[in-house]
Amino acid sequence: MAKSLHLTTENTELPLLQALVENSFDSVLITDASSDGKIIYANPAFKILTGFDPAKVIGKTPRILQGPATDKKVIARLSSALKSGGRFEGKAINYKKDGTPFIMFWRVVPIKVKRTIVAWVAIQRETSSL
């Protein structure tokens, strides 16, 4: 079984995590825990995946990626997972800033502080099949 990495000092934890997220090949999107799920962070890979500038999506919702062919059943499953505080994995057709459709696979997990969800992290990538 793989061991979890536990960082022991505040001085190293944030720089290590920041380096990981900022240099990831996968898009990372963080939303607040409000019912609207406003974007509070997007990494550089988010722009490569979607065409949206990370700085310009702050305060918007991930629904900016949805469009006519986005599977409503998948979005309903996501919504149910968020309401119950659970994890989610799914694939759906989403849309780049220029309107180009693409198939996105993503995983959403809660960020908890003392058992309270304070935010959500979505890790996203383009895939070739539904």
MDTraj code that builds the backbone (N, CA, C; nanometers):
import mdtraj as md
import numpy as np

residues = "MET ALA LYS SER LEU HIS LEU THR THR GLU ASN THR GLU LEU PRO LEU LEU GLN ALA LEU VAL GLU ASN SER PHE ASP SER VAL LEU ILE THR ASP ALA SER SER ASP GLY LYS ILE ILE TYR ALA ASN PRO ALA PHE LYS ILE LEU THR GLY PHE ASP PRO ALA LYS VAL ILE GLY LYS THR PRO ARG ILE LEU GLN GLY PRO ALA THR ASP LYS LYS VAL ILE ALA ARG LEU SER SER ALA LEU LYS SER GLY GLY ARG PHE GLU GLY LYS ALA ILE ASN TYR LYS LYS ASP GLY THR PRO PHE ILE MET PHE TRP ARG VAL VAL PRO ILE LYS VAL LYS ARG THR ILE VAL ALA TRP VAL ALA ILE GLN ARG GLU THR SER SER LEU".split()
xyz = np.array([
    [0.0847, -0.1167, 0.0000],
    [0.0000, 0.0000, 0.0000],
    [0.0897, 0.1236, 0.0000],
    [0.0536, 0.2237, -0.0804],
    [0.1317, 0.3467, -0.0870],
    [0.1113, 0.4283, 0.0395],
    [0.2179, 0.4906, 0.0833],
    [0.2094, 0.5757, 0.2012],
    [0.1739, 0.7169, 0.1584],
    [0.0995, 0.7872, 0.2445],
    [0.0674, 0.9268, 0.2183],
    [0.1876, 1.0127, 0.2518],
    [0.2050, 1.1193, 0.1775],
    [0.3109, 1.2144, 0.2065],
    [0.2590, 1.3117, 0.3109],
    [0.3246, 1.3154, 0.4241],
    [0.2854, 1.4094, 0.5287],
    [0.3980, 1.5103, 0.5454],
    [0.3670, 1.6337, 0.5189],
    [0.4657, 1.7406, 0.5325],
    [0.4562, 1.7952, 0.6736],
    [0.5692, 1.8114, 0.7367],
    [0.5667, 1.8393, 0.8794],
    [0.5825, 1.9855, 0.9175],
    [0.6225, 2.0692, 0.8253],
    [0.6397, 2.2088, 0.8642],
    [0.5582, 2.3002, 0.7745],
    [0.5052, 2.4040, 0.8330],
    [0.4277, 2.5011, 0.7553],
    [0.5148, 2.5677, 0.6490],
    [0.6424, 2.5806, 0.6758],
    [0.7314, 2.6499, 0.5825],
    [0.7504, 2.5745, 0.4516],
    [0.7313, 2.4423, 0.4503],
    [0.7513, 2.3668, 0.3269],
    [0.6212, 2.3237, 0.2613],
    [0.5155, 2.3100, 0.3361],
    [0.3912, 2.2551, 0.2824],
    [0.3346, 2.3369, 0.1678],
    [0.3122, 2.4629, 0.1870],
    [0.2505, 2.5441, 0.0816],
    [0.3386, 2.5582, -0.0424],
    [0.4678, 2.5864, -0.0298],
    [0.5498, 2.5939, -0.1520],
    [0.5519, 2.4634, -0.2312],
    [0.5546, 2.3487, -0.1631],
    [0.5531, 2.2204, -0.2332],
    [0.4214, 2.1994, -0.3069],
    [0.3117, 2.2261, -0.2394],
    [0.1810, 2.2096, -0.3030],
    [0.1626, 2.3080, -0.4179],
    [0.2079, 2.4305, -0.3995],
    [0.1977, 2.5303, -0.5054],
    [0.2786, 2.4875, -0.6278],
    [0.3994, 2.4384, -0.6069],
    [0.4822, 2.3924, -0.7186],
    [0.4147, 2.2768, -0.7913],
    [0.3544, 2.1868, -0.7173],
    [0.2843, 2.0739, -0.7773],
    [0.1677, 2.1210, -0.8645],
    [0.0831, 2.2048, -0.8099],
    [-0.0369, 2.2500, -0.8815],
    [-0.0004, 2.3397, -0.9994],
    [0.0922, 2.4299, -0.9810],
    [0.1286, 2.5233, -1.0873],
    [0.1977, 2.4541, -1.2048],
    [0.2567, 2.3380, -1.1818],
    [0.3306, 2.2684, -1.2869],
    [0.2648, 2.1386, -1.3324],
    [0.1439, 2.1151, -1.2877],
    [0.0722, 1.9943, -1.3246],
    [0.0336, 1.9961, -1.4721],
    [0.0351, 1.8792, -1.5346],
    [-0.0164, 1.8663, -1.6707],
    [-0.1687, 1.8742, -1.6699],
    [-0.2309, 1.8365, -1.5582],
    [-0.3763, 1.8391, -1.5460],
    [-0.4237, 1.9758, -1.5007],
    [-0.5410, 2.0124, -1.5477],
    [-0.6062, 2.1343, -1.5033],
    [-0.6536, 2.1146, -1.3591],
    [-0.6319, 2.2162, -1.2762],
    [-0.6797, 2.2137, -1.1383],
    [-0.7635, 2.3391, -1.1166],
    [-0.8855, 2.3157, -1.0706],
    [-0.9793, 2.4243, -1.0459],
    [-1.0262, 2.4106, -0.9021],
    [-1.0265, 2.5200, -0.8268],
    [-1.0757, 2.5176, -0.6891],
    [-1.1933, 2.6131, -0.6806],
    [-1.3030, 2.5617, -0.6246],
    [-1.4205, 2.6454, -0.6037],
    [-1.4479, 2.6575, -0.4547],
    [-1.5180, 2.7635, -0.4175],
    [-1.5550, 2.7777, -0.2772],
    [-1.6666, 2.6783, -0.2448],
    [-1.7030, 2.6698, -0.1191],
    [-1.8033, 2.5723, -0.0756],
    [-1.9444, 2.6300, -0.0773],
    [-1.9633, 2.7473, -0.1349],
    [-2.0971, 2.8061, -0.1423],
    [-2.1847, 2.7259, -0.2379],
    [-2.3137, 2.7498, -0.2337],
    [-2.4046, 2.6777, -0.3236],
    [-2.3793, 2.7141, -0.4698],
    [-2.3230, 2.8310, -0.4947],
    [-2.2906, 2.8714, -0.6323],
    [-2.1610, 2.8079, -0.6815],
    [-2.0722, 2.7713, -0.5900],
    [-1.9447, 2.7107, -0.6286],
    [-1.8600, 2.8032, -0.7139],
    [-1.8328, 2.9215, -0.6645],
    [-1.7521, 3.0199, -0.7388],
    [-1.6060, 2.9773, -0.7447],
    [-1.5447, 2.9973, -0.8602],
    [-1.4050, 2.9631, -0.8795],
    [-1.3169, 3.0584, -0.7977],
    [-1.2257, 3.0002, -0.7188],
    [-1.1319, 3.0814, -0.6420],
    [-0.9881, 3.0609, -0.6890],
    [-0.9657, 2.9573, -0.7730],
    [-0.8307, 2.9327, -0.8251],
    [-0.8401, 2.8458, -0.9497],
    [-0.7568, 2.8754, -1.0471],
    [-0.7376, 2.7902, -1.1648],
    [-0.5889, 2.7918, -1.1978],
    [-0.5311, 2.6764, -1.2258],
    [-0.3873, 2.6697, -1.2545],
    [-0.3604, 2.6977, -1.4031],
    [-0.2339, 2.7119, -1.4413],
    [-0.2006, 2.7393, -1.5819],
    [-0.2522, 2.6324, -1.6790],
    [-0.2584, 2.5076, -1.6362],
    [-0.3075, 2.4015, -1.7246],
    [-0.4556, 2.4184, -1.7582],
    [-0.5295, 2.4912, -1.6744],
    [-0.6705, 2.5197, -1.7034],
    [-0.6823, 2.5989, -1.8331],
    [-0.5918, 2.6949, -1.8534],
    [-0.5946, 2.7733, -1.9775],
    [-0.5593, 2.6862, -2.0978],
    [-0.4643, 2.5970, -2.0819],
    [-0.4261, 2.5073, -2.1917],
    [-0.5447, 2.4179, -2.2286],
    [-0.6161, 2.3678, -2.1283],
    [-0.7299, 2.2796, -2.1514],
    [-0.8496, 2.3530, -2.2106],
    [-0.8808, 2.4713, -2.1574],
    [-1.0075, 2.5374, -2.1905],
    [-0.9954, 2.6653, -2.2726],
    [-0.8782, 2.7275, -2.2711],
    [-0.8636, 2.8564, -2.3372],
    [-0.9009, 2.9747, -2.2492],
    [-0.9588, 2.9482, -2.1322],
    [-0.9962, 3.0551, -2.0398],
    [-0.8759, 3.0958, -1.9559],
    [-0.8512, 3.2250, -1.9452],
    [-0.7437, 3.2784, -1.8625],
    [-0.7804, 3.2555, -1.7157],
    [-0.6942, 3.1900, -1.6394],
    [-0.7264, 3.1636, -1.4984],
    [-0.7656, 3.2889, -1.4199],
    [-0.6994, 3.3999, -1.4416],
    [-0.7302, 3.5214, -1.3669],
    [-0.8703, 3.5746, -1.3986],
    [-0.9202, 3.5445, -1.5183],
    [-1.0500, 3.5985, -1.5602],
    [-1.1679, 3.5087, -1.5236],
    [-1.1418, 3.3891, -1.4701],
    [-1.2526, 3.3020, -1.4301],
    [-1.2808, 3.3083, -1.2805],
    [-1.1945, 3.3767, -1.2061],
    [-1.2164, 3.3901, -1.0618],
    [-1.3513, 3.4580, -1.0391],
    [-1.4325, 3.4000, -0.9517],
    [-1.5656, 3.4542, -0.9232],
    [-1.6754, 3.3984, -1.0123],
    [-1.6384, 3.3265, -1.1193],
    [-1.7386, 3.2632, -1.2058],
    [-1.7598, 3.1204, -1.1573],
    [-1.8505, 3.0496, -1.2207],
    [-1.8718, 2.9096, -1.1836],
    [-1.8194, 2.8197, -1.2953],
    [-1.7913, 2.6942, -1.2635],
    [-1.7462, 2.6012, -1.3679],
    [-1.8499, 2.5788, -1.4781],
    [-1.9713, 2.6270, -1.4580],
    [-2.0737, 2.6144, -1.5625],
    [-2.0340, 2.6874, -1.6907],
    [-1.9317, 2.7730, -1.6853],
    [-1.8842, 2.8396, -1.8073],
    [-1.8354, 2.7384, -1.9099],
    [-1.8070, 2.6156, -1.8646],
    [-1.7579, 2.5108, -1.9541],
    [-1.8711, 2.4280, -2.0155],
    [-1.9923, 2.4448, -1.9666],
    [-2.1044, 2.3635, -2.0137],
    [-2.1705, 2.4262, -2.1368],
    [-2.2379, 2.3405, -2.2128],
    [-2.3083, 2.3862, -2.3316],
    [-2.4158, 2.2877, -2.3706],
    [-2.4662, 2.3005, -2.4937],
    [-2.5811, 2.2205, -2.5364],
    [-2.5617, 2.0693, -2.5300],
    [-2.4416, 2.0196, -2.5517],
    [-2.4196, 1.8747, -2.5522],
    [-2.3694, 1.8219, -2.4178],
    [-2.3578, 1.9079, -2.3174],
    [-2.3154, 1.8620, -2.1850],
    [-2.4259, 1.7736, -2.1271],
    [-2.3885, 1.6546, -2.0842],
    [-2.4842, 1.5560, -2.0344],
    [-2.5430, 1.6007, -1.9006],
    [-2.6713, 1.6299, -1.9009],
    [-2.7396, 1.6774, -1.7796],
    [-2.7415, 1.5715, -1.6697],
    [-2.7396, 1.4427, -1.7078],
    [-2.7380, 1.3363, -1.6075],
    [-2.6060, 1.3351, -1.5311],
    [-2.4964, 1.3614, -1.6013],
    [-2.3654, 1.3672, -1.5355],
    [-2.3605, 1.4869, -1.4411],
    [-2.4136, 1.6001, -1.4856],
    [-2.4149, 1.7205, -1.4017],
    [-2.5037, 1.6975, -1.2791],
    [-2.6147, 1.6265, -1.2953],
    [-2.7015, 1.5949, -1.1809],
    [-2.6290, 1.5042, -1.0817],
    [-2.5503, 1.4089, -1.1335],
    [-2.4707, 1.3209, -1.0464],
    [-2.3662, 1.4012, -0.9690],
    [-2.3018, 1.4965, -1.0389],
    [-2.2050, 1.5854, -0.9741],
    [-2.2730, 1.6657, -0.8638],
    [-2.3865, 1.7245, -0.8960],
    [-2.4599, 1.8058, -0.7988],
    [-2.4969, 1.7238, -0.6751],
    [-2.5417, 1.6016, -0.6964],
    [-2.5776, 1.5138, -0.5856],
    [-2.4561, 1.4837, -0.4974],
    [-2.3411, 1.4572, -0.5611],
    [-2.2184, 1.4299, -0.4853],
    [-2.1773, 1.5513, -0.4030],
    [-2.1875, 1.6693, -0.4622],
    [-2.1504, 1.7911, -0.3894],
    [-2.2435, 1.8134, -0.2702],
    [-2.3727, 1.7943, -0.2910],
    [-2.4687, 1.8144, -0.1818],
    [-2.4464, 1.7171, -0.0670],
    [-2.4018, 1.5956, -0.0987],
    [-2.3808, 1.4957, 0.0056],
    [-2.2396, 1.5024, 0.0645],
    [-2.1542, 1.5891, 0.0076],
    [-2.0174, 1.6018, 0.0578],
    [-1.9250, 1.4923, 0.0100],
    [-1.9658, 1.4224, -0.0948],
    [-1.8862, 1.3114, -0.1446],
    [-1.7937, 1.3486, -0.2588],
    [-1.7208, 1.2496, -0.3056],
    [-1.6304, 1.2652, -0.4196],
    [-1.7091, 1.2375, -0.5473],
    [-1.6537, 1.2845, -0.6595],
    [-1.7188, 1.2642, -0.7881],
    [-1.6142, 1.2376, -0.8950],
    [-1.6460, 1.1483, -0.9871],
    [-1.5677, 1.1295, -1.1084],
    [-1.6653, 1.1197, -1.2234],
    [-1.6323, 1.1827, -1.3354],
    [-1.7205, 1.1747, -1.4493],
    [-1.6562, 1.2218, -1.5770],
    [-1.7280, 1.1996, -1.6868],
    [-1.6880, 1.2463, -1.8190],
    [-1.8072, 1.3149, -1.8814],
    [-1.7819, 1.4226, -1.9510],
    [-1.8901, 1.4926, -2.0197],
    [-1.8312, 1.5794, -2.1303],
    [-1.9157, 1.6134, -2.2251],
    [-1.8757, 1.7104, -2.3261],
    [-1.8832, 1.8482, -2.2622],
    [-1.7745, 1.9203, -2.2677],
    [-1.7686, 2.0586, -2.2225],
    [-1.7200, 2.1425, -2.3391],
    [-1.7028, 2.2716, -2.3161],
    [-1.6701, 2.3637, -2.4244],
    [-1.5545, 2.4545, -2.3864],
    [-1.4646, 2.4718, -2.4815],
    [-1.3537, 2.5644, -2.4636],
    [-1.4054, 2.7077, -2.4806],
    [-1.3233, 2.8030, -2.4478],
    [-1.3617, 2.9439, -2.4576],
    [-1.4088, 2.9793, -2.5985],
    [-1.3462, 2.9206, -2.7008],
    [-1.3833, 2.9510, -2.8393],
    [-1.5049, 2.8716, -2.8882],
    [-1.5665, 2.7937, -2.7991],
    [-1.6854, 2.7169, -2.8349],
    [-1.6585, 2.5759, -2.8833],
    [-1.5335, 2.5383, -2.8950],
    [-1.4979, 2.4039, -2.9391],
    [-1.5359, 2.3018, -2.8317],
    [-1.6150, 2.2008, -2.8680],
    [-1.6486, 2.0979, -2.7694],
    [-1.5306, 2.0035, -2.7468],
    [-1.5218, 1.9496, -2.6273],
    [-1.4209, 1.8483, -2.5962],
    [-1.4749, 1.7601, -2.4855],
    [-1.4212, 1.6402, -2.4762],
    [-1.4636, 1.5479, -2.3714],
    [-1.3695, 1.5656, -2.2523],
    [-1.4299, 1.6023, -2.1400],
    [-1.3515, 1.6262, -2.0201],
    [-1.3792, 1.5160, -1.9184],
    [-1.2720, 1.4599, -1.8665],
    [-1.2795, 1.3667, -1.7550],
    [-1.2373, 1.4457, -1.6328],
    [-1.3122, 1.4353, -1.5256],
    [-1.2710, 1.5096, -1.4072],
    [-1.3081, 1.4381, -1.2790],
    [-1.2323, 1.4753, -1.1763],
    [-1.2506, 1.4233, -1.0409],
    [-1.2668, 1.5446, -0.9499],
    [-1.3667, 1.5384, -0.8621],
    [-1.3920, 1.6480, -0.7687],
    [-1.3874, 1.5907, -0.6274],
    [-1.3106, 1.6569, -0.5413],
    [-1.2978, 1.6131, -0.4022],
    [-1.3144, 1.7325, -0.3084],
    [-1.3720, 1.7074, -0.1923],
    [-1.3886, 1.8169, -0.0968],
    [-1.2582, 1.8472, -0.0231],
    [-1.2399, 1.9714, 0.0118],
    [-1.1323, 2.0127, 0.1022],
    [-1.2001, 2.0394, 0.2355],
    [-1.1584, 1.9655, 0.3363],
    [-1.2221, 1.9778, 0.4677],
    [-1.1252, 2.0336, 0.5709],
    [-1.1786, 2.1175, 0.6557],
    [-1.1075, 2.1666, 0.7727],
    [-1.1955, 2.1322, 0.8921],
    [-1.1435, 2.0456, 0.9775],
    [-1.2196, 1.9994, 1.0943],
    [-1.3584, 1.9498, 1.0548],
    [-1.3635, 1.8643, 0.9542],
    [-1.4859, 1.7991, 0.9064],
    [-1.5846, 1.8918, 0.8355],
    [-1.5463, 2.0165, 0.8143],
    [-1.6314, 2.1100, 0.7419],
    [-1.5726, 2.1324, 0.6037],
    [-1.6552, 2.1179, 0.5009],
    [-1.6082, 2.1428, 0.3644],
    [-1.5923, 2.2924, 0.3450],
    [-1.4705, 2.3339, 0.3081],
    [-1.4423, 2.4756, 0.2877],
    [-1.4223, 2.5092, 0.1401],
    [-1.3983, 2.4064, 0.0583],
    [-1.3776, 2.4278, -0.0853],
    [-1.3833, 2.2926, -0.1554],
    [-1.3806, 2.2985, -0.2889],
    [-1.3781, 2.1786, -0.3729],
    [-1.2634, 2.1895, -0.4710],
    [-1.1934, 2.0791, -0.4937],
    [-1.0865, 2.0742, -0.5937],
    [-1.1337, 1.9852, -0.7071],
    [-1.1225, 2.0367, -0.8290],
    [-1.1537, 1.9577, -0.9479],
    [-1.0251, 1.9398, -1.0276],
    [-0.9932, 1.8163, -1.0591],
    [-0.8774, 1.7846, -1.1429],
    [-0.9339, 1.7380, -1.2757],
    [-0.8927, 1.8059, -1.3828],
    [-0.9574, 1.7862, -1.5123],
    [-0.8566, 1.7558, -1.6214],
    [-0.9007, 1.6751, -1.7186],
    [-0.8180, 1.6500, -1.8364],
    [-0.9083, 1.6171, -1.9544],
    [-0.8543, 1.6385, -2.0710],
    [-0.9255, 1.6044, -2.1924],
    [-0.9059, 1.4562, -2.2199],
    [-1.0114, 1.3902, -2.2657],
    [-1.0028, 1.2497, -2.3010],
    [-1.0643, 1.2308, -2.4396],
    [-1.0378, 1.1187, -2.5013],
    [-1.0846, 1.0986, -2.6377],
    [-1.2129, 1.0185, -2.6481],
    [-1.2632, 0.9679, -2.5337],
    [-1.3857, 0.8890, -2.5447],
    [-1.4770, 0.9103, -2.4255],
    [-1.6068, 0.9041, -2.4528],
    [-1.7060, 0.9067, -2.3465],
    [-1.7234, 0.7651, -2.3007],
])
top = md.Topology()
chain = top.add_chain()
for i, resn in enumerate(residues, 1):
    res = top.add_residue(resn, chain, resSeq=i)
    for name in ("N", "CA", "C"):
        top.add_atom(name, md.element.get_by_symbol(name[0]), res)
traj = md.Trajectory(xyz[None], top)
